[in-house]
Amino acid sequence: MNIARGNTAVSQMISAIILLAIAITSVSIIYTQVLAVPGPQDIANVTIIGKMEDGHPVFDLQRGETLENETKIYITIAGGYNKSIYTFDQMLIQNAIENNRWNIGEQIILPTENVTGYGGPQVEGTIIDAKTNSIVFWGILQEGLITRHKGGIWHFDEQYWNINITNEVKDSSGNQNHGIAKNNALIINHTIQPLNTIHNNSGFFNVLRDAYVRVPSSWSLNISKAITVEAWMKPQLLPPIIDIVDLEEKFGYTPYIIHVSGDCYAIVSEDQSKKGTLQTVRITTDGNITSLNTTNFGDAKTSIALRPIIIPMNEKMFLIAYNSRYQNSADLFMHLRTYNISTNGSIDYTGNELAFLDYATSTPNRPSLQKITDTIFAISYWAPGQGGILKTVNISISGTFNVTSVKMSQYDTISGYEPFIVNISNHVIAIAYRGTLNQGILKTFNITSAGDILYLGNRVEFDSVEGYEPCLLHISDSVYAIAYRNTANLGYVKTFNIFSDGTITPTGSTAPFDASSPCYDPRIIHGDQDFYVIVYSTGNSGSTRGYLTSIKIDNTGLITTQGADARREFKIEGRDRCYTPIILHITEHLFAISFTGPTDHPGELITINIGMDTYPPHRGITKINSYGIYANTSTVVGSINNIMISAAISPGWHFFAVTYDSLFIRLYINATLSGSILYPNHLINETAADLLFGRNYNGYIDEIAIYDQALTQTQLQTHFINRGTFERFN
């Protein structure tokens, strides 16, 4: 137990043994018993300093006598919640004390649960010298909360929530775990809406607005041994398709959408007259779409040949690349244009255009664009007879092209279909593309501040057979994922490490995101935490459908598929054909998808709510990686340490509870046991994560309570019958 700073391994080993060995009892009784024992009554001459450090009581014997190995240290947490006794002569502790004594200059760090942070408890320390049978230290090591139980009770009976006001969502347990309402989380008045409350008022949470209540993490919310989480919940159904609009002039082949700023978005596409269209729209957090402004550019000689793409250059300047005729030529060439787009959706063409005269075909791919520095931009595309072309161009902040600065290289001398560029580090990029034999290829290049291009010699085949339409995405640190169409047109995801020097190594993780249907033009984006959403089409001609699914990718690149339940068709009545989908994340569960649609109205933009079946579960009450209750209109899930138990429910109000008694995780619906999982002898994870109410949840919640004990079914029945009239812990 006596350790020097930095000997944390010894401390942790001793901590685990002490926690198993110590007895918990009343300090006052122990004091009486110890001091009543006949024996020497001399007073020990010592100076001890006590303090809290990193969540542990720490004592320094600074001067005076050494203390015997039977000296006892008493720690009282929260005025009686926990009382622990520590002695030097316990097994192995004596091995950490030199000569079985506490010597001057030695420090003792006691093994208690971490009690620091917001709302921490009061910690008292008492040391009784074994030789003199006298108290040689007493003091309050940390001022704080005094309680008999951990947890909290939230009635949601406030008259209203101001939003972002500290402590406005009240905890009535006495543990002071008050919360903060965020993003238009609302109080529902019982008198006005009696059917949407249980006892007095309730809370309403709109998932599209990402409304929730945040309760800062505290010692009394980190419950490790036994727990009950209970609440009344009334989940509400959101329509899967929130809104839909036709692109300008009811056409818009191969549309591509990006975020401008605020609620303004820009879409480029090809219209019915084979010209390019730049259109701005407003998408609210509720998913409503409003068209703002449009302008035209370019001229393709056949339909679905322009294939434009747009990226931001800076706050207001945007760069568009597209295939277009040049000076009345019958062929198509790669063009670049710059535009100013304001937050209100207004569009201003800068008058600057650049054409590359090395591209001529009637069936081009969509190019790929990437910003390298504030003024250097890279473009990659395939040109017949020239293979895969990678160019850099210098563009001023006002949108002017420096024609003499254009640099060119070939990322493939023969092929280079469907390129996709991402930035890896300051001047290193990676390109994924389809090769001559249709294999999937990944390469890295260095682009200097002057725009010079250097192949780094790193080449990996992400698929040696077929790698169509790759989409490359950064996951974390050096981990990147590629989603693509594989052999038999199935959808696959693989992960790689791409390091800052351009070195590429596979992680060894690969998985199909859809092994049952064709997967054309897949696009992968980040969803939430380690969930990723993939949108794709089932074909590129005739009758074809649009689908989306989700997968999990951790920070090592390990891929976990979510099964068939995660696969979902985004279908609109009478408009169920989809090509070349592009997806954007708007808010927590709100996404926008642009795609080429039915024959009569090719360009479509929809906003879609991705729910529990596709995306991370709707959550109602959660302390991430510790405990929670999640629910939608058909399913409730109880979670302890991410071990989940679920049950089917009907719409309407229900009283949910999940309990853990160090043996079973149990899920109750209306105080009736709905299922249990054997999970013996585990501690509940203690985390720094805040407690969240209503995050990723849509509907009403009332009367939340968290206890540091596993309530019995009889106790839960009482709470169910009383409909949340409990005030404090039993």
C-alpha positions in Angstrom: 0.0 0.0 0.0 3.0 2.3 0.5 4.0 3.2 -3.0 6.2 5.8 -4.7 4.6 8.0 -7.3 4.4 6.2 -10.6 4.1 2.7 -9.1 0.5 2.5 -10.2 0.7 -1.2 -11.1 1.4 -2.0 -7.4 -1.4 0.3 -6.3 -3.9 -1.2 -8.6 -2.9 -4.8 -7.6 -3.3 -3.9 -3.9 -6.5 -2.1 -4.6 -8.2 -5.1 -6.1 -7.1 -7.3 -3.1 -8.2 -4.7 -0.5 -11.6 -4.3 -2.0 -12.2 -8.0 -1.6 -10.8 -8.1 2.0 -12.1 -5.1 3.8 -15.1 -5.1 6.0 -17.8 -2.4 5.8 -19.1 -1.3 9.2 -20.0 1.7 11.3 -17.1 4.0 12.0 -18.5 5.2 15.3 -18.9 1.7 16.5 -15.3 0.8 15.5 -14.0 3.9 17.1 -15.6 2.8 20.4 -14.4 -0.7 20.1 -10.8 0.2 19.2 -10.4 2.9 21.9 -12.0 0.8 24.5 -9.4 -1.9 24.3 -7.1 -1.9 27.4 -3.5 -1.0 26.5 -1.1 1.9 26.2 -2.8 5.3 26.0 0.3 7.3 24.9 -0.3 9.8 22.1 1.6 9.2 18.9 3.7 12.1 17.7 3.1 12.3 14.0 2.2 14.8 11.3 0.0 13.4 8.5 -1.3 15.3 5.5 -4.5 13.9 3.8 -5.9 14.9 0.4 -7.9 13.6 -2.6 -5.8 13.0 -5.7 -7.2 11.5 -9.0 -10.2 10.1 -7.1 -8.2 8.4 -4.4 -7.5 9.3 -0.8 -3.8 10.0 -0.4 -1.9 10.3 2.9 1.7 11.5 3.5 3.5 10.8 6.8 5.6 13.9 6.9 7.3 13.8 10.3 7.3 12.2 13.7 7.2 8.5 14.5 6.7 5.5 12.2 3.3 3.7 12.5 2.8 0.0 13.1 1.5 -2.4 10.6 -1.8 -2.8 12.5 -2.6 0.9 12.2 -6.1 1.3 10.7 -7.3 3.8 8.2 -11.1 4.5 7.9 -12.6 6.2 4.8 -16.2 7.4 4.9 -17.8 8.4 1.6 -20.8 10.7 1.3 -21.5 10.8 5.0 -22.4 7.1 5.3 -22.8 5.7 1.7 -19.6 3.7 2.1 -17.3 3.0 5.0 -14.1 1.2 4.4 -11.2 0.0 6.7 -7.7 -0.5 5.6 -4.7 -2.0 7.6 -1.1 -2.5 6.8 -1.0 -6.2 7.9 -3.5 -7.4 5.4 -2.2 -10.0 2.9 0.3 -8.5 0.5 -0.1 -5.0 1.9 2.8 -5.7 4.4 5.0 -6.5 1.4 4.6 -3.0 0.2 5.5 -1.4 3.5 9.2 -1.3 4.3 9.8 -3.3 7.5 6.1 -3.6 8.0 5.9 0.0 9.1 4.7 3.3 7.7 7.8 5.4 7.6 8.4 9.1 7.4 8.3 10.4 3.8 6.2 7.5 2.6 2.9 8.0 0.8 -0.2 5.8 1.0 -2.8 5.9 -1.9 -6.0 4.1 -1.0 -8.0 2.1 -3.5 -11.5 3.5 -3.6 -13.8 4.1 -6.5 -13.2 7.4 -8.4 -15.2 10.0 -6.5 -14.0 13.2 -8.2 -15.9 15.4 -10.7 -19.1 17.3 -10.8 -21.3 16.6 -7.8 -18.6 14.5 -6.0 -19.2 13.2 -2.5 -17.8 14.3 0.8 -14.8 12.1 1.8 -13.6 11.8 5.4 -10.5 10.1 6.6 -9.6 8.8 10.1 -6.3 7.0 11.1 -6.0 5.2 14.4 -2.5 4.2 15.6 -2.3 0.6 16.7 0.5 1.1 19.3 -1.1 4.0 21.2 -4.7 3.1 20.3 -5.3 6.8 19.5 -6.7 8.9 16.6 -3.7 10.4 14.9 -5.5 11.9 11.9 -9.1 13.0 11.2 -10.2 15.3 8.4 -12.5 16.0 5.5 -10.5 15.2 2.4 -13.1 16.5 0.0 -16.1 18.7 0.6 -19.2 17.5 -1.3 -22.4 15.5 -1.4 -23.7 13.6 1.6 -26.2 10.8 0.7 -27.2 7.3 1.5 -27.7 6.2 -2.1 -26.4 6.9 -5.6 -28.7 7.7 -8.6 -31.4 10.3 -9.2 -35.1 11.0 -9.7 -36.3 13.4 -12.4 -40.0 14.1 -12.5 -39.9 16.6 -15.4 -42.4 18.8 -13.5 -40.8 22.1 -14.3 -43.1 24.7 -15.8 -40.8 25.0 -18.9 -37.2 24.6 -19.9 -35.4 27.7 -21.1 -32.8 25.6 -23.0 -29.1 25.6 -22.1 -29.8 26.8 -18.5 -27.6 24.9 -16.0 -29.6 22.9 -13.4 -33.0 23.7 -14.8 -34.0 20.0 -15.1 -34.4 19.1 -11.4 -33.2 15.9 -9.7 -35.4 15.4 -6.6 -33.3 12.6 -5.0 -31.1 14.9 -3.1 -28.0 13.9 -5.1 -28.1 17.2 -7.1 -27.8 15.5 -10.5 -29.7 18.4 -12.2 -29.8 18.5 -16.0 -29.6 21.0 -18.9 -32.3 21.0 -21.7 -30.8 21.1 -25.2 -32.1 21.9 -28.7 -35.8 22.6 -28.0 -36.5 19.8 -25.6 -39.9 20.7 -24.3 -42.0 20.5 -21.1 -45.5 19.2 -21.8 -48.2 20.7 -19.6 -50.5 18.2 -17.9 -53.5 20.4 -18.1 -53.2 21.2 -21.8 -52.0 17.7 -22.9 -53.2 15.2 -20.3 -52.7 12.2 -22.6 -49.0 13.0 -23.1 -48.1 13.1 -19.4 -48.1 10.5 -16.6 -47.8 12.5 -13.3 -48.0 16.3 -13.6 -45.8 17.4 -16.6 -43.6 15.4 -18.9 -40.7 16.0 -21.4 -41.0 15.8 -25.2 -38.0 15.1 -27.4 -37.9 15.6 -31.2 -35.2 13.4 -32.7 -34.9 15.5 -35.9 -34.0 18.5 -33.8 -31.6 16.4 -31.7 -33.5 17.5 -28.5 -32.3 16.0 -25.2 -31.4 16.6 -21.6 -27.8 16.4 -20.5 -27.0 15.5 -16.9 -23.3 16.0 -16.2 -21.5 12.9 -15.1 -21.0 12.6 -11.3 -19.9 10.1 -8.7 -23.5 9.3 -7.8 -24.3 8.3 -11.4 -21.4 5.9 -11.6 -23.1 2.8 -10.1 -21.0 -0.3 -10.2 -22.7 -3.2 -8.4 -26.5 -3.2 -8.6 -28.8 -0.8 -10.5 -32.4 -0.1 -11.5 -33.2 2.3 -14.4 -36.9 3.0 -14.8 -39.1 5.5 -16.7 -42.5 6.1 -18.3 -42.0 6.4 -22.1 -44.4 7.1 -25.0 -42.3 6.8 -28.2 -43.7 8.5 -31.3 -43.5 7.3 -34.9 -41.7 9.5 -37.5 -42.5 9.0 -41.2 -39.5 7.5 -42.9 -39.7 10.1 -45.8 -40.0 13.6 -44.3 -40.1 15.6 -47.5 -39.4 15.2 -51.3 -38.9 17.8 -54.1 -38.2 17.5 -57.8 -35.1 19.3 -58.9 -35.4 22.4 -61.0 -37.5 21.9 -64.2 -38.4 18.5 -62.9 -35.1 17.1 -64.2 -31.7 16.7 -62.8 -29.7 13.7 -63.9 -26.9 12.4 -61.7 -27.4 15.1 -59.0 -24.7 15.8 -56.4 -25.5 17.6 -53.1 -23.2 19.4 -50.6 -23.7 21.6 -47.5 -23.1 25.4 -48.0 -23.7 26.8 -44.6 -26.5 26.9 -42.0 -29.6 25.3 -43.5 -28.5 26.1 -47.1 -27.4 23.3 -49.5 -26.3 23.2 -53.1 -27.0 20.6 -55.8 -25.5 20.3 -59.3 -27.1 18.1 -61.9 -27.8 17.9 -65.7 -31.2 19.1 -66.9 -33.5 18.0 -69.7 -31.7 20.2 -72.3 -28.3 18.6 -71.4 -27.1 21.7 -69.6 -25.8 21.8 -66.1 -27.9 23.2 -63.2 -26.7 24.7 -60.0 -29.5 24.9 -57.5 -29.7 26.0 -53.8 -32.2 24.6 -51.4 -33.0 25.1 -47.7 -33.3 22.0 -45.5 -34.6 22.6 -42.0 -33.9 20.5 -39.0 -37.5 19.2 -39.3 -36.6 17.9 -42.8 -38.6 20.4 -44.8 -37.1 21.3 -48.2 -37.5 24.7 -49.9 -36.0 25.6 -53.3 -34.1 28.9 -53.4 -32.2 29.8 -56.6 -30.9 28.2 -59.8 -28.4 28.9 -62.6 -27.1 27.0 -65.6 -23.7 26.0 -66.9 -22.1 23.8 -69.6 -23.5 21.8 -72.4 -23.4 18.0 -72.8 -24.1 16.4 -76.2 -26.1 13.5 -74.7 -28.1 12.9 -71.6 -26.4 11.8 -68.3 -23.0 12.8 -69.6 -22.3 16.1 -67.8 -21.9 14.3 -64.4 -21.1 17.4 -62.4 -19.5 17.5 -58.9 -19.1 20.4 -56.5 -16.9 21.1 -53.5 -16.4 24.1 -51.2 -13.2 26.2 -51.7 -13.8 28.5 -48.7 -16.7 30.0 -46.8 -18.5 31.4 -49.9 -16.6 30.1 -52.9 -17.4 26.8 -54.6 -15.7 24.8 -57.4 -17.7 22.7 -59.9 -16.2 20.2 -62.3 -18.2 18.7 -65.2 -18.0 17.3 -68.7 -19.0 19.8 -71.4 -18.5 20.8 -75.1 -15.8 23.2 -75.9 -16.1 25.8 -78.6 -18.9 23.9 -80.5 -16.9 20.7 -80.5 -18.8 17.5 -80.8 -16.7 16.0 -78.1 -16.8 16.5 -74.3 -14.0 18.0 -72.2 -13.4 18.5 -68.5 -14.4 21.9 -67.3 -14.0 23.8 -64.0 -16.0 26.8 -62.8 -16.1 28.9 -59.6 -19.2 30.3 -57.9 -20.0 32.4 -54.9 -22.9 31.0 -52.9 -24.3 32.9 -49.9 -26.0 31.5 -46.8 -29.4 32.7 -48.1 -28.9 30.6 -51.3 -28.0 33.4 -53.7 -25.7 32.3 -56.5 -23.1 34.5 -58.2 -21.0 33.2 -61.1 -17.4 34.6 -60.9 -17.0 34.5 -64.7 -14.0 32.2 -64.3 -13.9 28.9 -66.3 -11.1 26.5 -67.3 -11.3 23.7 -69.9 -8.9 20.7 -70.1 -8.6 19.7 -73.7 -7.6 16.1 -73.1 -11.0 14.5 -72.5 -13.4 13.4 -75.2 -16.0 10.7 -74.8 -19.8 10.3 -74.8 -19.8 8.1 -71.7 -17.6 9.8 -69.1 -17.3 9.1 -65.4 -18.0 11.7 -62.7 -14.6 13.3 -61.8 -13.3 13.6 -58.3 -12.3 16.9 -56.6 -10.2 17.5 -53.5 -8.9 20.7 -51.9 -5.2 20.4 -51.1 -4.4 23.9 -49.8 -6.3 27.2 -49.7 -5.3 27.7 -53.4 -4.3 24.3 -54.7 -7.0 21.8 -55.9 -6.7 18.3 -57.3 -9.0 16.7 -59.9 -8.9 13.1 -61.1 -10.8 11.6 -64.1 -10.5 9.0 -66.8 -9.8 10.0 -70.5 -9.9 7.6 -73.4 -6.5 6.7 -74.6 -4.8 8.6 -71.8 -5.9 6.5 -68.8 -6.3 8.0 -65.3 -5.4 11.7 -65.1 -4.5 13.6 -62.0 -4.1 17.3 -62.2 -3.6 20.2 -59.9 -4.6 23.8 -60.5 -4.0 27.0 -58.6 -7.2 28.9 -57.9 -7.2 32.3 -56.1 -9.5 33.0 -53.2 -11.6 35.1 -55.6 -12.1 32.1 -57.9 -9.6 33.0 -60.7 -7.7 30.1 -62.4 -4.0 30.3 -62.9 -3.8 28.4 -66.2 0.1 28.3 -66.2 0.1 26.5 -62.8 -1.7 23.4 -64.0 0.3 20.2 -63.3 -0.5 16.8 -64.6 0.3 13.2 -63.8 -1.2 9.8 -64.6 -2.5 7.7 -61.7 -3.0 4.9 -64.3 -1.5 4.8 -67.8 -4.3 2.7 -69.3 -7.4 2.9 -67.1 -8.5 4.8 -64.0 -12.3 4.5 -64.0 -14.5 6.0 -61.3 -11.7 7.7 -59.3 -12.2 8.8 -55.7 -9.7 11.1 -53.9 -9.3 11.8 -50.2 -6.7 13.7 -48.2 -4.4 11.7 -46.0 -2.1 14.3 -44.5 -0.8 17.8 -45.4 0.2 16.9 -48.9 -0.5 13.2 -49.3 -3.7 12.0 -51.1 -5.1 8.6 -51.8 -6.9 7.6 -55.0 -9.2 4.5 -55.2 -10.3 3.5 -58.7 -11.2 0.6 -61.0 -8.3 -0.8 -63.1 -7.9 -2.2 -66.6 -9.2 -5.7 -65.6 -11.9 -4.1 -63.3 -9.8 -4.8 -60.2 -10.0 -2.3 -57.4 -6.8 -0.3 -56.9 -5.7 2.1 -54.2 -2.6 4.4 -54.6 -1.1 7.3 -52.8 0.5 10.5 -54.1 2.4 13.5 -52.8 1.2 17.0 -53.9 3.6 19.8 -53.1 2.6 23.4 -52.1 3.4 24.3 -55.8 1.1 21.6 -57.1 3.7 19.2 -58.3 2.6 15.5 -58.2 4.8 12.6 -57.1 3.7 9.0 -57.1 4.8 7.5 -53.7 5.1 3.9 -55.1 2.3 2.6 -52.8 -0.2 0.4 -54.6 -2.7 -2.1 -53.1 -5.5 -3.9 -54.8 -8.5 -3.6 -52.5 -10.2 -6.2 -54.7 -8.2 -8.3 -57.2 -11.4 -9.3 -59.2 -13.8 -6.4 -59.3 -13.8 -3.1 -57.6 -16.5 -0.9 -59.2 -17.5 2.6 -58.0 -15.3 2.8 -54.9 -16.1 5.4 -52.2 -13.2 6.1 -49.8 -13.8 7.5 -46.3 -11.6 8.4 -43.3 -12.6 6.5 -40.2 -10.1 7.4 -37.4 -6.4 8.1 -37.2 -4.8 6.0 -40.1 -7.9 3.9 -40.7 -9.9 4.3 -44.0 -12.8 2.4 -45.4 -13.7 1.6 -49.0 -17.2 0.7 -50.0 -17.6 -0.7 -53.6 -19.5 -3.0 -55.9 -17.8 -6.4 -56.0 -18.1 -9.6 -58.1 -21.7 -10.5 -58.9 -22.5 -6.8 -58.2 -22.6 -7.3 -54.5 -21.7 -4.6 -52.0 -18.5 -4.8 -49.9 -16.6 -2.8 -47.4 -12.9 -3.1 -46.6 -10.6 -1.1 -44.3 -7.0 -0.1 -44.6 -4.4 1.8 -42.7 -3.1 4.6 -44.9 -0.3 6.4 -43.0 0.8 10.1 -43.3 3.7 9.0 -45.5 1.4 7.3 -47.9 2.1 3.7 -46.8 -0.9 1.4 -47.1 -1.5 -1.8 -45.1 -4.7 -3.8 -44.9 -6.4 -4.2 -41.5 -7.7 -7.6 -42.5 -11.3 -6.6 -42.0 -13.8 -7.0 -44.9 -17.5 -7.5 -44.9 -20.5 -7.4 -47.3 -22.9 -4.5 -46.6 -25.4 -6.3 -48.9 -24.8 -9.8 -50.1 -28.3 -10.4 -51.4 -28.9 -7.7 -54.1 -26.8 -5.7 -56.6 -25.2 -2.6 -55.1 -24.4 0.1 -57.7 -22.8 3.5 -56.8 -22.4 3.0 -53.1 -21.7 6.0 -50.9 -20.6 5.7 -47.3 -20.7 8.4 -44.7 -20.3 8.7 -40.9 -23.5 8.4 -38.9 -23.1 8.4 -35.2 -20.3 7.1 -32.9 -18.9 4.0 -34.8 -22.0 3.6 -37.1 -21.7 4.3 -40.8 -24.5 4.6 -43.3 -24.2 3.3 -46.9 -26.7 4.3 -49.7 -26.8 2.5 -53.0 -28.8 1.5 -56.0 -29.8 -2.0 -57.2 -29.0 -1.2 -60.8 -28.0 1.4 -63.4 -30.9 1.0 -65.9 -34.5 -0.1 -66.1 -36.3 -0.9 -62.9 -34.0 -0.3 -59.9 -34.4 0.6 -56.3 -32.6 2.7 -53.8 -31.5 1.2 -50.5 -29.5 2.2 -47.4 -28.0 0.2 -44.6 -25.6 0.7 -41.7 -22.5 -1.0 -40.5 -20.1 -0.5 -37.5 -16.4 0.2 -37.9 -14.3 0.7 -34.8 -11.1 2.7 -34.6 -9.0 -0.3 -35.5 -10.9 -0.9 -38.7 -12.9 -3.9 -37.5 -16.2 -4.1 -39.4 -19.4 -5.4 -37.9 -22.4 -5.8 -40.1 -25.9 -5.2 -38.7 -27.7 -8.0 -40.7 -30.7 -7.9 -42.9 -32.7 -5.8 -40.4 -30.4 -2.8 -41.1 -31.3 -2.8 -44.9 -34.0 -0.4 -45.9 -35.5 0.7 -49.1 -36.2 4.4 -49.5 -39.3 4.1 -51.6 -41.7 6.9 -52.6 -45.1 6.0 -53.9 -45.0 6.1 -57.7 -41.3 7.2 -57.6 -39.4 4.1 -56.7 -36.6 4.1 -59.2 -33.1 5.3 -58.1 -29.7 5.8 -59.7 -26.5 7.4 -58.5 -27.6 8.3 -54.9 -25.6 10.8 -52.9 -26.3 11.1 -49.1 -25.7 13.9 -46.6 -26.0 13.9 -42.8 -28.3 16.8 -41.7 -29.0 16.1 -38.0 -28.7 13.1 -35.7 -31.3 10.9 -37.5 -32.1 13.2 -40.5 -30.4 12.6 -43.9 -30.8 14.0 -47.3 -30.5 11.9 -50.5 -30.2 13.2 -54.0 -30.6 10.7 -56.9 -31.7 10.2 -60.4 -35.3 9.1 -60.2 -38.2 8.0 -62.4 -38.3 8.6 -66.1 -40.7 11.5 -65.9 -39.0 13.3 -63.1 -35.3 12.2 -63.0 -33.9 14.6 -60.4 -35.1 13.9 -56.8 -34.1 15.2 -53.4 -35.6 13.6 -50.3 -35.1 14.0 -46.5 -35.3 10.7 -44.7 -35.5 9.7 -41.0 -33.2 6.7 -40.3 -34.6 4.9 -37.3 -33.9 2.0 -35.0 -33.9 -0.7 -37.7 -31.1 0.9 -39.8 -29.1 3.2 -37.5 -27.9 3.1 -33.9 -31.0 2.4 -31.7 -33.3 5.2 -30.7 -32.2 6.0 -27.2 -34.3 7.2 -24.4 -32.1 7.1 -21.3 -28.4 6.4 -21.6 -25.1 6.6 -19.9 -22.9 5.5 -22.8 -21.2 2.1 -22.3 -22.8 1.8 -18.8 -26.6 1.5 -18.7 -29.7 2.7 -20.5 -33.3 2.1 -21.8 -33.9 2.6 -25.5 -37.3 2.5 -27.2 -39.3 3.2 -30.3 -42.9 2.5 -31.1 -42.4 -1.3 -31.5 -39.4 -2.3 -29.4 -37.8 -1.5 -26.0 -34.2 -2.4 -25.2 -32.5 -2.5 -21.7 -28.8 -2.2 -21.6 -26.1 -2.9 -19.0 -22.4 -2.6 -20.2 -23.8 -2.8 -23.8 -25.3 -6.2 -23.0 -28.8 -5.7 -24.4 -32.2 -7.4 -23.8 -35.2 -6.4 -25.9 -38.9 -7.0 -26.1 -41.8 -6.0 -28.4 -44.2 -3.3 -27.3 -47.3 -1.7 -28.6 -47.7 2.1 -29.2 -48.6 4.3 -26.2 -47.3 4.9 -22.6 -45.4 2.1 -20.9 -43.5 1.8 -17.6 -40.1 0.4 -18.5 -37.4 -0.8 -16.1 -34.0 -2.6 -16.4 -32.4 -4.1 -13.4 -29.0 -5.7 -12.6 -28.2 -7.5 -9.4 -24.7 -8.8 -10.3 -26.3 -12.0 -11.6 -29.2 -11.2 -14.0 -30.0 -8.3 -16.3 -33.8 -8.1 -16.2 -36.2 -6.1 -18.4 -39.7 -5.2 -17.2 -42.6 -3.7 -19.0 -45.4 -2.3 -16.9 -43.8 -4.1 -13.9 -44.1 -7.5 -15.7 -40.9 -9.4 -16.4 -40.3 -9.5 -20.1 -36.9 -11.2 -20.2 -33.6 -11.8 -18.5 -30.0 -12.5 -19.3 -27.5 -14.3 -17.1 -24.5 -11.9 -16.6 -22.8 -13.0 -13.4 -20.2 -11.2 -11.3 -19.6 -8.1 -13.5 -19.2 -4.5 -12.4 -21.2 -1.9 -14.3 -18.8 0.3 -16.2 -17.9 3.5 -14.5 -17.5 6.1 -17.2 -17.0 9.9 -17.6 -20.0 10.0 -20.1 -22.8 12.3 -19.2 -26.3 10.9 -18.6 -28.6 11.7 -21.5 -32.4 11.8 -21.6 -34.2 11.8 -25.0 -31.0 11.6 -27.2 -31.8 9.9 -30.5 -35.3 9.4 -29.2 -38.7 10.7 -30.5 -41.6 11.0 -28.1 -42.5 11.6 -24.5 -40.7 10.6 -21.3 -41.8 11.1 -17.6 -40.8 10.0 -14.1 -37.2 8.8 -14.6 -35.5 7.1 -11.7 -32.1 5.5 -11.2 -31.3 3.5 -8.1 -28.1 1.8 -6.8 -30.1 -1.4 -6.1 -32.0 -3.9 -8.1 -35.6 -3.3 -7.3 -37.8 -6.4 -6.9 -40.8 -6.9 -9.1 -43.0 -6.1 -6.1 -41.3 -2.7 -5.7 -41.6 -2.0 -9.4 -45.3 -2.9 -9.2 -45.7 -0.2 -6.5 -44.0 2.4 -8.7 -46.2 1.3 -11.6 -49.4 1.6 -9.6 -48.4 5.0 -8.1 -47.4 6.3 -11.6 -44.3 8.0 -10.4 -45.3 9.6 -7.1 -42.1 8.3 -5.4 -40.0 11.2 -4.1 -36.8 9.8 -2.5 -35.0 6.6 -2.3 -36.3 3.8 -0.1 
